[in-house]
Amino acid sequence: MQENQPLWTPTEDGIENSPIHAFMQRCNGDFGLALKGFEDLHAWSIADRESFWSALWNFCGVKGERGADILLNGDRMLEARFFPEARLNFAENLLSGGGPGDAVIFRGEDKVEDRWSWDRLRALVSQLQQGFRALGIGEGDRVAAMMPNMPETIAAMLAATSIGAIWSSCSPDFGEQGVLDRFGQIAPKLFIACDAYWYNGKLQDVKSKVANVAKSLGVPTIVVHYAGDAEEVARETVGGKTLAEFIAPYEPKQIDFVQLPFAHPVYILFSSGTTGVPKCIVHSAGGTLLQHLKEHRLHCGLQPGDKLFYFTTCGWMMWNWLASGLASGATLCLFDGSPFAPDGNVLFDYAAEEKFAIFGTSAKYIDAVRKSGLTPRTSHDLSSLRLITSTGSPLSPEGFAFVYEGIKEDVQLASISGGTDIVSCFVLGNPLQPVWRGEIQGAGLGLAVDVWNDEGKPVRQEKGELVCTKAFPSMPVMFWNDPDGAKYRAAYFERFDNVWCHGDFAEWTEHGGLIIHGRSDATLNPGGVRIGTAEIYNQVEQMEEVVEALCIGQDWDDDVRVVLFVRLAAGVVLTEDLVKAIKTRIRVGASPRHVPAKIIAVADIPRTKSGKIVELAVREVVHGRPVKNQEALANPEALKLFAGLEELKL
């Protein structure tokens, strides 16, 4: 495979038959344009955002009243309003199909298989909607779910959003405190949980966690049967009912879709919790819908009837992204559990048997398959697969090469990047341009993405901050419990005035693509899963043996590993038993993904004069990079303790 040649190039037939080509031709006709390729289309989508987003609404057949105005205050990021007169319902647009055809296919490791027709999905949505209303749930109320990635979760989300309630979810592997750190902030009117789940071939019990979370939230709870005894869990949960009990009084009927403003909240997603409890990021129904339709239809080429798969949990925004595939008439292929249970073939078996058109996963998964020695290209029929997407962390050049050498030669590989903050992507693939080793193909349509240096100047083929210089529909509506918007402004707009600064360290390439070099803040990213250090501290620092802790991500083996430094109480030694106890505490209290790869005892931890520990400074020292502004530290000498540690070389 030659370094100076693209890994994949679209064919003329592929281009001409793609939805993005059809969209471009329609825009040429409607607006008197002469757009010839993706670069032209992207430039126009930024120069004339009103026409672009209006054309996208029409092309994708959004159900609702669009209104005359498309964009107000477009030059002011925080005051911009897209489709201010529009009325629509998020769930109505996702429930685009009907009849006996597959809407959702589910596999829970190798333990459970299920298929849901559009009619079956609609029936449960109707029953849940009636039940939600009987509880008094309506516009703006929150429904919180600790659920596996299964069909009932999709149905519950659709039922909630059909009446204007706001959906929020996490996965059942979160620790009790991790769940309450999220849902406790948003005061839901209803809690939904599973009775148990499978992971790595083992049955995971959640009975006490469900009961304790429900008691703390003080709201009715629906227990969904999956892998355990739903009736027993419901009996032991105050206000608990099984899903079967909850819907029993209601016969399926036509769903009532409440028409709401474009900016009406649809989801609350959570930040990683790096500096405290996670921030609650509120996303709009219209912005989320339109952005996902754009990414699915134009960037991914999703067509009605296509099988769309993403390996995700309900605690990651890629679940929300996956669910929106219904709006394009796609069949969602859901998976819950370990992608290596019973072995590394499980997802490729699923892809071959169901004939996935799009296979979405993480960079870490691709690397794990590569290291396992599997070669799905020779062991599985992946002829239906036309697009592989990778996100969660930057995909290494070796990962790019392996996709073509080990998985499929003739496939578009789209490394994508965005996040919880925008419930979508800033940069991703497109079917009109080649794929180059190690590079994301380009910026999203309608998004004025750029790379700026510290002085706020655009740079080319030089590392800098990923920014977006113009407003876009999927910006958050607000942060929950942030009445004056101070947290929202601080998160994205403190670095550059009136410009979204995303916190990614990025670089344009000579091909017009991008490389993401990682987060430019302290968020940890092992295996492509965003982890907040505060969630680890909340567990560790409750242990009497640990006085203080500091956590960083160390670049390691084409990935990032979590390293936890601990300052121990007087007389305490970091024995193997204590290391095991710390890891167990983190695994149970936060999640298995939070468990550090290394735990190292240190005599002191550097902090600012106001007492804040300085993760970024420690990370720089560990990687042999200079640390600026050491005069801001109360104990700068502590930084020297982290330089050249032998434990960090193992």
N, C-alpha and C positions, 0 to 999 in steps of 0.2 A: 504494500500500500504506500504510494508515494506521498511524501509530506506536502508537496506543493500542488497536489490535486485535491479537488473536493471529494468527500466521502460519498456523497449522493448528489445527483443532479436531476431535477424534474424533467420528465419527458414533455414533448409538445402536447400530446394527448392528455397527459395528466394536468397540465396547466389549463388547457381549454375546457376540460370537464370539471374544473374545480369551482366551488361556490364563490371563491374570492374573485376569480376571473369573471364570472357572471355578474357579480356585484360591480366590478370595475367597469364593465361594458354598459351596465345600466346607468351608472353615474355619468359616463361619457355622453350617453344619449340624453339623460335628463337635464344635465347642467352644461351641455355644449363643451365638454372637456376632450382632451386627447391623451388620457393617461395610458401609458404603455407597459408599466410594470409596477412592482411593489414600491420601489423608491418614489415613483411619481404619485402613487396612491397615498402613501404615507405623508408625503409633503402636503398634498391637498387636504388630507384629513386634519392636519394641524392648522393650515392656513384658513380653512373654512369649516370650523367645527360644527357650526349650525347645520350646514348642508350635509356634512358627513353623518352626524348622529341622526338627523332626520331621515336620511336615505337608509341608514341601517335599520331604523324602526320599521320602515316600509318593507324593506327587503326580507326581514325576518318575520314579518307578519305579526308584530306584537299586538295582542288583544287589549284594547283599551282606547280611550279618547286621548289623542295626542295634544290637542290644543294648538293655538297659533304660535305662541312664543316657544322658541327652542332653547335659548340661553340668555339669561340676564346676568349682568355684572361679570361678564366673562373674563375681564382683565384682572379681577380681584379674586384670588384663589379661595379665600374663606367666605366671600360673599356670593360666589357664583351659584346660580340655580339653573339646572337643566330641566327642561319641560315643566315649567312652573304651573301650567294649567292642566297638565295631564292627569287622568284618572285610570287606574288599572289595578289588577289583582295579581300578585306574584304566583300564587298556586294555580290560578286559572291558566296562566301561560305555561306552567310546567305540565299541567295535565292536558297535554295537547292531543293525546290519542285516546282511543276507545276500542272496545272489541276484545276478541280472544287472543290477539297477538301479545308477545312478551313485552312487558314494560320493565320488569325487574327480574334478574336471575341472581340467586344467592348461593354461595358456598361458605360454610364455616369449617375451615380446615378440611379434613377428609371425613368430618363427622355428620354434616348436615348439608342437604341440597334442597333447593326450593325454586319454583318458578311462579311468578305473579303476572297474570294478564293485566291489561289496562283496565278491564272491567273489575277484576278483583281489587286492584289498587284503588280505583274510584269508590268501590263499595265500602272499604275500610275508612277511607278519608271521610265519606259521608257520615258513617256511624260515629267516628271520633269527633267530627265537627258538632254533631248533635249533643254528644256527651260533654264536650268543652263548654258549649253554650249553657247547658244545664248547670254547670258549675259557676256560671257567671263570668266566664272568660270572654273578653272582647278586645276591641281595638286598643293596642298599646300594652296589654297585659303580657307578662312573660311566661313562657312554657320552657322548662329546663329538663334536659334528658341526659342521663348517664347510660349510654346505650352502645351496643356493638353496631357495626356497619351492616345492618340487616334491613329487609323490606319494611318492617313495622316502623323503623325509625324514619324512613322516607315518608311513609303515610302520616305519621304523627306531625312531622314538620309541615306537610301540605295542609293538614287539617288546621293547624295553628295559624298558618299564614293566610288561609282562605278567609278567616274572619278578622284579619288584621292584628292578630297576636304576634309577639316577637319571639322567635325561636333561638334557643341557645343550647349547645350540647358539649359534652365531653365523653371520653371513652371510659369504660368501666375499670381500666387498670389504674386510674388515678387514685391516689390515697384519699382517705376521708377528708383530711384538711385541704388537700388540693381541690377537691370538689367544692367544699364550702368557701374556699378563698375566691372561687369564681361565682357560684350561684348565690352565695350569701350576700353578694353586693347588689344583685339585681332583683331581689324579692319576688321570685316567681309565684304564680298562683297555682302551679301544678308541677309535680316532679314525676318523671317517667324513668324507670330503671328496668334492667333485665334481672332474671332470677339467678343467673350464673353465666359463665362463658368459657370457651375453650381457648387455651393458648399453649402452643408447643405440645399438643397431645394430652395436656392435663386439664382437668376440670377446675376452674377457678371459682371459689365460693365468694359471693358478695352479700350474703344474707345480713350480717351485722352491719356492714357498711351502708347498705340501703336503709336499714332501720334507723341508724344513727343520723344519716344525712336528712332523711325525711323528718325525724324528730326536731333537728336543728332548724330546718326550713319552716316547719310548722304548717305544711300544706298537704292536700290530698296527694296520694301516690298511686300511679298505675304500674303494676309489675307485669312485664312482658315475658312470656315463656320463651326460653331459648334452650338452655342446657341444664336447667335445674328444676326445682319444684316451685312453680310460681305461686301456687296456693299457700304453701308453707311460708314463703317469703312475705306474701301479702298479710297473712295472719299475724306475723311477728312485727309488722310495720304499722304504726299508728296511722289511721286514715288510709290504709292500703287496700287496693282492689286489684285483682288480676285484670288483664286486658279483656279476657272473655267476659268477666262479670261487668266490666265497665260499659261494653258495647251491647250487652244482651238486650237492654230495653229498646234498642233502636234498629229499625229496618233501614237498609240502604235506600236512599232516594236521591233526587237531583241535588247536586251540591250548590249551595248559595255562596257565590263569590262576591265579597264586599269590595266595592270599588273605592280606591284610596289614592291619595296624592302620590306622585312619583317619588317624593322624598320620604314617604312613610317608612318607619323602621321595619325591617324584616328579620335581621339577624343581630345578635350580640356575640361577637367573637372576643377572645381574650389574648392580650399580649403575654409574653413569656414570663413576666414577673421578675425581671432582672433587679429592679431597685425597690421592690415591695410587693404587695399583692398585685395580681395582674390587672392591667388597665382593661376596661370594658369598652370595646370598640363597636359602635353602632353603625350598621350599614343599611342603606335604603333599598326598598323593593325595586324601584325603577332602575337605579344605578347598577345594582347587582345583576338584575336580569339583562339589561342591555349590554353590559360589559361581558357577561358570560356568553350571551348569544354571539357577540362579535368574535370572541376567542374560539368558541366551538365551531361556528359556521365558517368564518373566514380564515382564521389562523390554523385550525385543525381540519377543515374540510368536512365536518360532521354532517352526515346526511340522514334523513329519516330511515329507520330500520337498522342503522349501524349499531354494532355492539361496542359500547364504551366502557372501558375498565380503568379504574385507578386504585392502586393499592394505598389505602388511607384508613385512618380511624375517624371517629366522629369528633375528635378533639383537634383536628387539623382542618384548615380552611379548604384543603383539597376535597374534603367531603362535600362542602357546600358547592364547590365548583362541579364536582361529579354529578350531584343531584340535578343541577340545571340542565344537564344533557337531555332530560325529558322534554324540555322546551323545543328542542330540535327534532323531536320524534325518535330519538335514539333509545335503544334498550340498555339500561344500566346493568352492568355486571359487577355485583358486590362481592367482596371477600372479607371475612373477619378471621383473625388469628395470625399465627406465624406463617410467613411465606416459605418456611423451611420445615413445615410439618405436614406430612410425615417425612418429606425430603425436599430437595431443591427443585424438583420437577413440578410441584403442585400448581404453581401459577401458569406454567407453560402448558401443562395438561389442560387446565381450564381454558387457556387461550386457544388451543388447538381444537378442543371439543366444541366450544361455543363460537369459534370463528370471530375472534375479536378483530375489529377494524382499528381500534386505538388501544394501546397498552400503556398506561401511565404508572410510573413508579418513582422510586428515589434513586439518587446517584449511589447511595450506599448499597442498595439492593443490587444494582448492576455490578458494582465492584465485588460484592459477595458472591454472585454467580460466577464472575470471572475467576475468583480465587478458588472456587469449589471444583473447577475443572469441568463443569457442565458445558455442553455445546448444543443448545436447543436448535441451532441451525440444522444439525444433522439428525437430531432425535425426535423433532416435532414438525408437524405440518403447519407452518405459520403463513401459508400462502394468502390468507385473507388480511393479514396485518399490514397496514400501509403507514402507520405512524406510531412511533415510540416516543413518549415524553418523559422527561426526567427533571425532578426538582427536589427541593429540600436542602440541598447543598450543591456547590459547583461540581459538575461532572468533569472528571479529569480527562485529559487527552487520551490516556490509556482506556478509560471507560468508553469514550467515543469509538475508539478503534475496536474494542471488544464487541460492541453492538453489531458492527458489520462483519467481524470475523467469526463471532461465536453465536449470534442470535439470528440475524437475517441480513443478507447482503443488499437486497433491494427494498429499503425502507427509509422513510424520512425520520430522522432523529431530531427531536426538538427539545433542547435544554431550555427550561423556562424558569423565570424568577420574578417574584413579586412579593406576595405575602398576605398575612392576616390583616395588615393595615388597609389594604385595598381589595381584599377578598378576590384577588385576581392577579394578573401578571403585568409588570411593566415591560418586560422583554421576553420574547418567545419565538416560536418558529413561524414559518409561512410556507405554503406549497409552491411558491413561485420562484424561489431562489435556492442555490446550492447549500449543502451542509458542509462546513469546514471543521476539521478536527479541533476540539477544544473550544469552539465558539458558539454562542447563542446567535441565531440568525439575525435578529434585529428587534427594534422597538415595536410595541403594540400600536395598532392603528388608533388615531385620535389622541395619542399620548405624546406630549412634547418632551420626550426623554433625552437627557444629555448627561455628559460627564464634566464636572467642574472641579477646578483646583481650589485650594484654600482661599484664594482671593476672589472666588466667584466668577472665574473666567472659564469658558469652555476649552477643553483640551482634547486632542486627538492622539491616539496611540500613546497615552500617558495615563497612569492611574490617578483616579480622583473619586469624588463623591457622585453617586448616581442621583440625579435630580429630575424633577418634572416641572417645567416652567410655565405650564398653563393648566387651568382647572380641567377636571375630567369627571364623568358621572359617578364613578364608584369611589370617590373620596368619602370617608366616613361622614355620616350625618352629624355625629358628635361622639364624645365619650360619655358613658353613663356616670352619674354623680360628678359632673364637671360643669356646673351651671354657668360659669363665666367663660368657659372654653379655654381656660389657662393650660390645662394638661394637654389638650389637643394642639394648641399652638406650640407648646414647648416640644412636643413629640416630633413635629415635622417642619416648623417654620422659624425656629430660633436661629438656625445656622445662616440661612439666606432669606432676605426679605421677600415675601410674596412668591416664594419658590419652595416646592416640596423637596425636602432633603430626606432621602429614604434610609440612609444608614448603611448602604452597601458600598464597598470599595470596588470600583469598576473601571473598565478600559475599553475604548473603541478599538476595533481591529482594522487592518488595511482593507478587509472585504466589506466593511460597513456593519460587521457584527459586533458583539460585545463579549467580554470575559468578566465574570463576577469573581473577585478575589476573596470574597467573604464579607462578613459583617464588619462594619467599622465601629461598632460599639462592643459592649461586653457580653452580648448574648452568646450562649454556648450553642453549638450546632453538631453534636456527635451523631453520625449516621444520618444527617439531614433532618434531625428532629430538634426544633428550637426548644432550648431549656433555659429557664430563668434561674440565676444563681440564688435569688432570695428564697426560692422554693426549697433549695437544698439547705440553706442556712436555717430556715424555719424548723427543719428536722434536727440537724446536727447540733445546733446550739441549745437545744432542749436537753441534751445529754450532759450529765454533771461532769463527765470527764473532759468535755470540750469547752474552753473558755470563749474562743473566737475562731472563725473559719473564713477562708477566702477561696474562691473557685475560679478557674480560668479554663479556656479551651486551648489545648496545645496542638499545634500542627503535627500530625503523626500518620505516616503510612497512607498518604493521599486522602486523609480525612482529618477530623478533629477529635481528640480524646479529652474527656473531662478529668482535670486534675484538681483535687481538693487538698488545700493546705490547712492544717489545724494547729492552733495554739492550745496546748493541753493544760489542765489544772496542775497545780504544784504536786510533784511526786508521781504523776501519771506518766506511763510509758506507752508508746504506740505499739502494742503487741499485735500478733496475728488475730487474737480473739477480739481485741478492740476494733481492729480494721473490719472484721466480720460484723461486729455489732453495729458499727456506723453504717455499713452498706445495707444491712438489714433494715435499720431505722429509715434510711432514705427510700429503699425499695417499697416498704410498707406505707410510709407516710406521704411520699410524693408519687413515684411510679418507678418501675424497673428501668425506664429510660434515663432516670436522673442519677443512677448509681455511677459514681466516678470510676474511671479506669485505674487511677493511682490516688493513694492517700498518703500524704507526706507531713510529718510533724516539723514545725518551725518554731523558733524562739519568740518571734514577734511578727506582727502583720502591719504593713505601712498604712497610714490613714491621714486624712487631711486634718487641718487644725480644728475643723468642726466635727471631727470624729468619724467621718465616712471612710470606709476602706476603699482602696484604689486598685480595683481589678485590672484596669487597662494598663496601669503602670507595671504591675507584676507580669502581665502577659508580655509586655514589650521586653522586660528584662529576661524572661525565660527564653524568648526567641532571639536574644542577643542584639536587640535594637535599643537605641538610646531613648531615654525618658526625658521629656521636656518638663519644665516647671516643677522641678523637685523642691523648690523653695516653698511651694504650697503645702508641702507635707509637714506634719508635726514631728515625724520620726523618719526622715529620709534615709538614715543609716539602715533601716529595716529592709530596704530594697536589696541591699547587698546580700542578704541571706538567701535570695532566690536565684542568684547568678551561679551557673555552673553546677547545680545540684546533680550529683551522680544518679540519683533515683529517676531523674527526668530523661536519662539516656537509655533507660531500660524499657 
